[in-house]
């Protein structure tokens, strides 16, 4: 599924120029950013008074998104053998999910996400794919769904509504992911006053409400929501947060979701436990680049206007273009993504001091 930038009208000469610039070492991006630098953005939280959590992010290119999170109490469907444990008093402000009996009791169906994009129907492939990618990352570690567990009879149903206010000038996945991250960080739930399997009774004082994701530094902090990054490969260069012009010449497009490691997750080295990795890969998808649909350039050897010999059929033209590979002439990329490239992208994103760590640190600085 190509990004919406497939409609960007660029001539083969313009595509060849952009591709050559991005293939340099270091690459020269159209907006002057470094390979790992994100576009400047404006972010704010708690903008919707009727929601449990909300956020807005606007990129420098004018794309803007709003995310609202709404939680409702629903009655759980009881199944034989499910939740067959003795529960302690459930209080979201007291213990972590693994300590109060809620660990592993959540269900994926308790989180529902919808994405609305101007000019697209709800059943179009783009909104469905974006919602699936974001939901997959949120539910990967099980922390979110376990936080929605109240008792064996009731649970929270979390609705995440994502609205892209502007036309999708470039692939909107990073914008929607960062906005969802901020909205979930600002989401708060009423404090539970009832005990065990009683009907839920909540504290009316909103100042006593508990955050869905306790902030780092809290005694009961849990891993923050994941972020999904968009990466393109041009030549030997790996470029994060591509613009619409860079997507138009990308040889490969990869979307990867990165989140913090749970304290219980640790690796072993030579039989000895090692410290858990601060970040880990939660999901990864390859996206069909729109550059495959761009028109190829015509080499001088095949252009009768420059003294060349024009091919007599389209099949002959394709065969000759594939064999010539003239430098400076745009040729749409073909083939898949190499494993070495995927491993390199994952390392750049998840390593200590990498791109994902910088993004999470910047979002943490946004005033709640």
C-alpha positions as CSV (number, residue, x, y, z in Angstrom):
1,X,0.0,0.0,0.0
2,X,1.9,3.1,-1.1
3,X,1.7,6.3,0.9
4,X,-0.4,9.2,-0.3
5,X,2.7,10.9,-1.6
6,X,2.4,8.7,-4.7
7,X,0.3,11.6,-6.1
8,X,3.3,13.9,-5.8
9,X,4.0,15.1,-9.4
10,X,7.8,15.1,-10.0
11,X,9.5,14.7,-13.3
12,X,12.2,11.9,-13.8
13,X,14.8,14.6,-13.7
14,X,13.6,15.9,-10.3
15,X,13.4,12.4,-9.0
16,X,17.0,11.7,-10.2
17,X,18.3,14.9,-8.5
18,X,16.6,14.1,-5.2
19,X,17.8,10.5,-5.2
20,X,21.4,11.6,-6.0
21,X,21.4,14.1,-3.2
22,X,20.1,11.6,-0.7
23,X,22.6,9.0,-1.8
24,X,25.6,11.2,-0.9
25,X,27.6,10.7,2.3
26,X,26.3,12.4,4.4
27,X,22.9,12.8,2.6
28,X,21.7,16.2,1.6
29,X,18.0,16.3,2.5
30,X,15.6,18.8,0.9
31,X,14.9,20.6,4.2
32,X,18.5,20.4,5.5
33,X,17.9,18.0,8.3
34,X,20.4,15.3,9.4
35,X,19.5,11.6,8.6
36,X,18.1,11.0,12.1
37,X,16.5,14.4,12.7
38,X,12.8,14.8,13.0
39,X,10.7,17.7,11.7
40,X,10.1,20.5,14.1
41,X,6.7,20.2,15.8
42,X,4.4,21.9,18.3
43,X,2.7,19.7,20.9
44,X,0.2,20.2,23.7
45,X,-1.9,17.9,25.9
46,X,-5.2,18.0,27.7
47,X,-7.0,20.0,25.0
48,X,-10.3,18.1,25.0
49,X,-12.2,18.7,28.3
50,X,-14.6,15.8,27.8
51,X,-11.9,13.1,27.3
52,X,-9.8,11.2,29.8
53,X,-6.7,12.2,27.8
54,X,-6.0,14.1,24.7
55,X,-3.1,15.6,22.7
56,X,-2.4,17.7,19.6
57,X,0.8,17.7,17.5
58,X,1.5,19.9,14.4
59,X,4.5,19.3,12.2
60,X,6.4,22.2,10.6
61,X,5.0,21.1,7.1
62,X,1.5,21.9,8.3
63,X,0.2,18.3,9.0
64,X,-1.7,18.3,12.3
65,X,-3.4,15.5,14.3
66,X,-5.6,15.3,17.4
67,X,-6.0,12.2,19.6
68,X,-8.6,11.7,22.3
69,X,-8.8,8.8,24.7
70,X,-12.1,8.0,26.4
71,X,-12.6,5.2,29.0
72,X,-15.9,3.6,29.9
73,X,-16.8,0.9,32.4
74,X,-18.0,-2.3,30.8
75,X,-19.2,-5.6,32.2
76,X,-16.8,-8.4,31.5
77,X,-17.9,-11.6,29.8
78,X,-17.2,-14.5,32.2
79,X,-15.6,-17.6,30.8
80,X,-15.1,-20.9,32.8
81,X,-11.6,-21.0,34.2
82,X,-10.8,-17.4,33.4
83,X,-9.6,-15.1,36.2
84,X,-9.7,-18.1,38.6
85,X,-7.5,-16.4,41.2
86,X,-8.0,-14.8,44.6
87,X,-7.8,-11.1,44.0
88,X,-6.5,-8.6,46.4
89,X,-8.1,-5.2,46.8
90,X,-7.8,-3.6,43.3
91,X,-6.6,0.0,43.4
92,X,-4.8,1.4,40.4
93,X,-2.9,3.8,42.7
94,X,-1.5,1.2,45.0
95,X,0.4,-1.6,43.3
96,X,1.6,-2.5,39.8
97,X,-0.4,-4.8,37.7
98,X,1.7,-7.8,38.5
99,X,1.4,-7.3,42.2
100,X,-2.4,-6.7,42.6
101,X,-3.5,-9.7,40.7
102,X,-4.2,-8.0,37.4
103,X,-1.2,-9.3,35.5
104,X,-2.2,-11.1,32.4
105,X,-5.9,-10.6,32.9
106,X,-6.5,-8.0,30.3
107,X,-7.9,-8.6,26.8
108,X,-7.0,-7.0,23.5
109,X,-10.7,-6.3,22.8
110,X,-10.7,-3.8,25.6
111,X,-8.8,-1.3,23.4
112,X,-10.5,0.1,20.3
113,X,-8.8,2.5,18.0
114,X,-10.2,4.5,15.0
115,X,-8.4,6.7,12.5
116,X,-10.0,9.3,10.4
117,X,-8.2,10.9,7.5
118,X,-9.6,13.7,5.2
119,X,-10.6,12.3,1.9
120,X,-10.6,8.6,3.0
121,X,-13.4,6.4,4.0
122,X,-13.3,4.4,7.2
123,X,-13.0,1.1,5.3
124,X,-10.2,2.4,3.0
125,X,-6.9,0.5,3.3
126,X,-4.8,3.4,4.7
127,X,-6.9,4.1,7.8
128,X,-7.3,0.4,8.5
129,X,-3.5,-0.3,8.2
130,X,-2.6,2.7,10.4
131,X,-5.0,1.6,13.1
132,X,-3.8,-1.9,13.0
133,X,-0.1,-0.9,13.2
134,X,-0.7,1.4,16.1
135,X,-2.9,-1.0,18.0
136,X,-0.4,-3.9,17.5
137,X,2.3,-1.9,19.1
138,X,0.2,-0.8,22.1
139,X,-0.9,-4.3,22.9
140,X,2.4,-6.0,22.3
141,X,3.7,-6.0,25.9
142,X,0.3,-6.5,27.6
143,X,0.8,-3.6,30.0
144,X,-2.0,-1.4,28.7
145,X,-4.7,-4.1,28.6
146,X,-3.8,-5.2,32.2
147,X,-4.2,-1.7,33.4
148,X,-7.8,-1.7,32.2
149,X,-8.7,-4.7,34.5
150,X,-11.0,-3.6,37.4
151,X,-12.1,-7.0,38.8
152,X,-13.5,-10.3,37.5
153,X,-16.8,-8.6,36.6
154,X,-15.9,-5.2,35.2
155,X,-13.2,-3.6,33.1
156,X,-12.4,-0.3,31.4
157,X,-13.1,0.0,27.7
158,X,-10.6,2.4,26.2
159,X,-11.6,4.2,23.0
160,X,-8.7,6.0,21.1
161,X,-10.0,8.3,18.4
162,X,-7.3,9.7,16.0
163,X,-8.2,12.6,13.7
164,X,-5.8,13.9,11.1
165,X,-6.9,17.5,10.6
166,X,-4.9,18.3,7.5
167,X,-4.5,16.5,4.2
168,X,-1.9,13.7,4.4
169,X,1.0,15.6,2.8
170,X,3.3,12.7,3.7
171,X,2.8,9.3,5.3
172,X,1.0,10.2,8.5
173,X,2.1,7.2,10.6
174,X,4.8,9.0,12.8
175,X,2.5,12.0,13.4
176,X,-0.3,9.8,14.6
177,X,1.9,7.6,16.7
178,X,3.5,10.6,18.5
179,X,0.2,12.2,19.2
180,X,-1.3,8.9,20.5
181,X,1.7,8.6,22.8
182,X,1.1,12.0,24.3
183,X,-2.6,11.4,24.6
184,X,-2.1,8.1,26.5
185,X,0.5,9.7,28.8
186,X,-2.1,12.4,29.8
187,X,-4.9,9.9,30.2
188,X,-6.3,9.5,33.8
189,X,-8.8,7.2,35.3
190,X,-11.0,7.8,38.4
191,X,-9.7,6.3,41.6
192,X,-11.4,3.1,42.5
193,X,-13.0,3.0,46.0
194,X,-14.8,-0.4,45.9
195,X,-13.1,-3.7,46.7
196,X,-12.7,-7.1,45.1
197,X,-15.7,-8.0,42.9
198,X,-18.1,-5.4,44.0
199,X,-19.7,-3.1,41.5
200,X,-17.2,-0.3,40.7
201,X,-17.4,2.8,42.9
202,X,-15.1,5.6,42.0
203,X,-13.9,8.7,43.7
204,X,-15.6,11.9,42.5
205,X,-12.5,14.0,43.1
206,X,-10.7,14.2,39.8
207,X,-7.6,15.4,41.6
208,X,-7.3,11.9,43.1
209,X,-7.5,10.2,39.7
210,X,-4.7,7.9,38.7
211,X,-2.7,8.1,35.4
212,X,-3.1,5.3,33.0
213,X,0.7,5.4,32.5
214,X,2.4,6.6,35.8
215,X,5.3,8.9,35.0
216,X,8.9,7.7,35.3
217,X,10.2,8.3,38.8
218,X,7.0,7.1,40.4
219,X,7.1,4.0,42.6
220,X,4.6,2.3,40.3
221,X,5.9,3.4,36.9
222,X,5.3,1.1,34.0
223,X,6.8,1.3,30.5
224,X,5.6,4.3,28.5
225,X,3.5,3.9,25.3
226,X,5.5,2.9,22.3
227,X,6.3,5.1,19.3
228,X,6.2,4.1,15.7
229,X,9.0,5.5,13.5
230,X,9.1,5.7,9.7
231,X,12.4,4.9,8.0
232,X,13.5,5.0,4.4
233,X,16.6,3.7,2.6
234,X,18.2,5.6,-0.3
235,X,21.4,4.0,-1.5
236,X,23.5,3.2,1.5
237,X,21.8,5.8,3.7
238,X,19.1,5.3,6.3
239,X,16.8,8.3,6.8
240,X,14.3,8.8,9.6
241,X,11.0,10.8,9.4
242,X,11.0,11.2,5.6
243,X,9.3,14.1,3.8
244,X,7.0,13.5,0.8
245,X,9.9,14.2,-1.6
246,X,12.1,11.7,0.1
247,X,9.3,9.1,0.1
248,X,9.0,9.6,-3.7
249,X,12.5,8.3,-4.3
250,X,12.8,5.8,-1.4
251,X,14.1,2.3,-2.3
252,X,12.6,0.8,0.9
253,X,10.2,2.0,3.5
254,X,10.1,0.5,7.0
255,X,7.7,1.2,9.9
256,X,8.9,0.0,13.3
257,X,7.4,0.3,16.7
258,X,9.7,0.7,19.7
259,X,8.9,0.6,23.4
260,X,10.5,0.5,26.7
261,X,11.4,-2.9,28.2
262,X,9.5,-4.3,31.1
263,X,11.5,-4.6,34.3
264,X,10.8,-8.4,34.1
265,X,12.4,-8.7,30.7
266,X,16.2,-9.4,30.8
267,X,18.7,-11.1,28.6
268,X,21.3,-13.7,29.8
269,X,24.9,-13.6,28.9
270,X,27.0,-16.7,29.6
271,X,24.3,-18.0,31.8
272,X,24.2,-14.9,34.0
273,X,21.3,-12.4,34.0
274,X,22.1,-9.1,32.4
275,X,20.5,-5.8,32.7
276,X,17.3,-5.4,30.6
277,X,17.6,-3.4,27.4
278,X,16.1,0.1,27.8
279,X,14.3,-0.1,24.5
280,X,13.0,-3.1,22.4
281,X,11.4,-3.7,19.1
282,X,7.6,-4.4,19.4
283,X,6.5,-4.5,15.7
284,X,7.9,-3.9,12.3
285,X,6.3,-3.7,8.8
286,X,7.5,-2.9,5.4
287,X,5.6,-0.5,3.2
288,X,5.5,-0.6,-0.5
289,X,7.3,2.6,-1.5
290,X,5.5,5.0,-3.9
291,X,8.7,5.4,-5.9
292,X,7.8,2.1,-7.7
293,X,4.9,3.9,-9.4
294,X,7.0,6.9,-10.7
295,X,7.8,7.1,-14.4
296,X,11.3,6.2,-15.4
297,X,13.7,8.5,-17.1
298,X,14.8,8.1,-20.8
299,X,18.6,7.8,-21.3
300,X,20.1,9.7,-24.2
301,X,20.9,6.4,-25.9
302,X,17.2,5.7,-26.2
303,X,16.1,9.2,-27.0
304,X,15.8,10.0,-30.7
305,X,15.9,13.7,-30.0
306,X,19.5,13.4,-28.7
307,X,20.8,11.1,-31.4
308,X,19.8,7.8,-29.8
309,X,17.8,4.9,-31.2
310,X,14.2,4.8,-29.8
311,X,12.9,1.4,-29.0
312,X,10.1,0.0,-31.2
313,X,8.0,-1.5,-28.4
314,X,7.4,-0.9,-24.7
315,X,8.8,-4.4,-23.8
316,X,12.0,-3.5,-25.7
317,X,12.2,-0.1,-23.9
318,X,12.0,-1.8,-20.5
319,X,14.6,-4.3,-21.4
320,X,17.0,-1.7,-22.7
321,X,16.5,0.6,-19.7
322,X,17.2,-2.3,-17.3
323,X,20.4,-3.1,-19.1
324,X,21.8,0.4,-19.5
325,X,21.4,1.8,-15.9
326,X,22.8,5.1,-17.0
327,X,24.0,7.3,-14.1
328,X,21.8,10.4,-13.4
329,X,18.8,8.8,-15.1
330,X,15.9,7.9,-12.7
331,X,14.9,4.3,-12.6
332,X,12.1,3.2,-10.2
333,X,13.5,0.7,-7.5
334,X,12.7,-2.9,-7.7
335,X,13.2,-5.8,-5.3
336,X,12.7,-6.3,-1.6
337,X,14.4,-5.3,1.6
338,X,17.7,-6.9,2.6
339,X,18.0,-8.4,6.1
340,X,21.1,-6.4,6.7
341,X,19.2,-3.2,6.1
342,X,16.5,-4.2,8.6
343,X,19.1,-5.1,11.2
344,X,20.8,-1.7,10.7
345,X,17.5,0.2,11.1
346,X,16.6,-1.7,14.3
347,X,20.0,-1.0,15.8
348,X,19.9,2.7,15.0
349,X,16.4,3.0,16.5
350,X,16.8,0.9,19.7
351,X,20.4,1.3,20.7
352,X,21.3,3.4,23.7
353,X,21.3,7.1,22.7
354,X,19.5,6.1,19.4
355,X,16.7,7.8,17.6
356,X,13.8,6.3,19.6
357,X,15.4,7.2,22.9
358,X,15.8,10.8,21.7
359,X,12.1,10.9,20.5
360,X,10.8,9.5,23.9
361,X,13.0,12.0,25.8
362,X,11.6,14.9,23.8
363,X,8.0,13.8,24.3
364,X,8.6,13.3,28.0
365,X,9.5,17.0,28.2
366,X,6.1,18.1,26.9
367,X,4.3,19.7,29.8
368,X,1.4,17.5,31.0
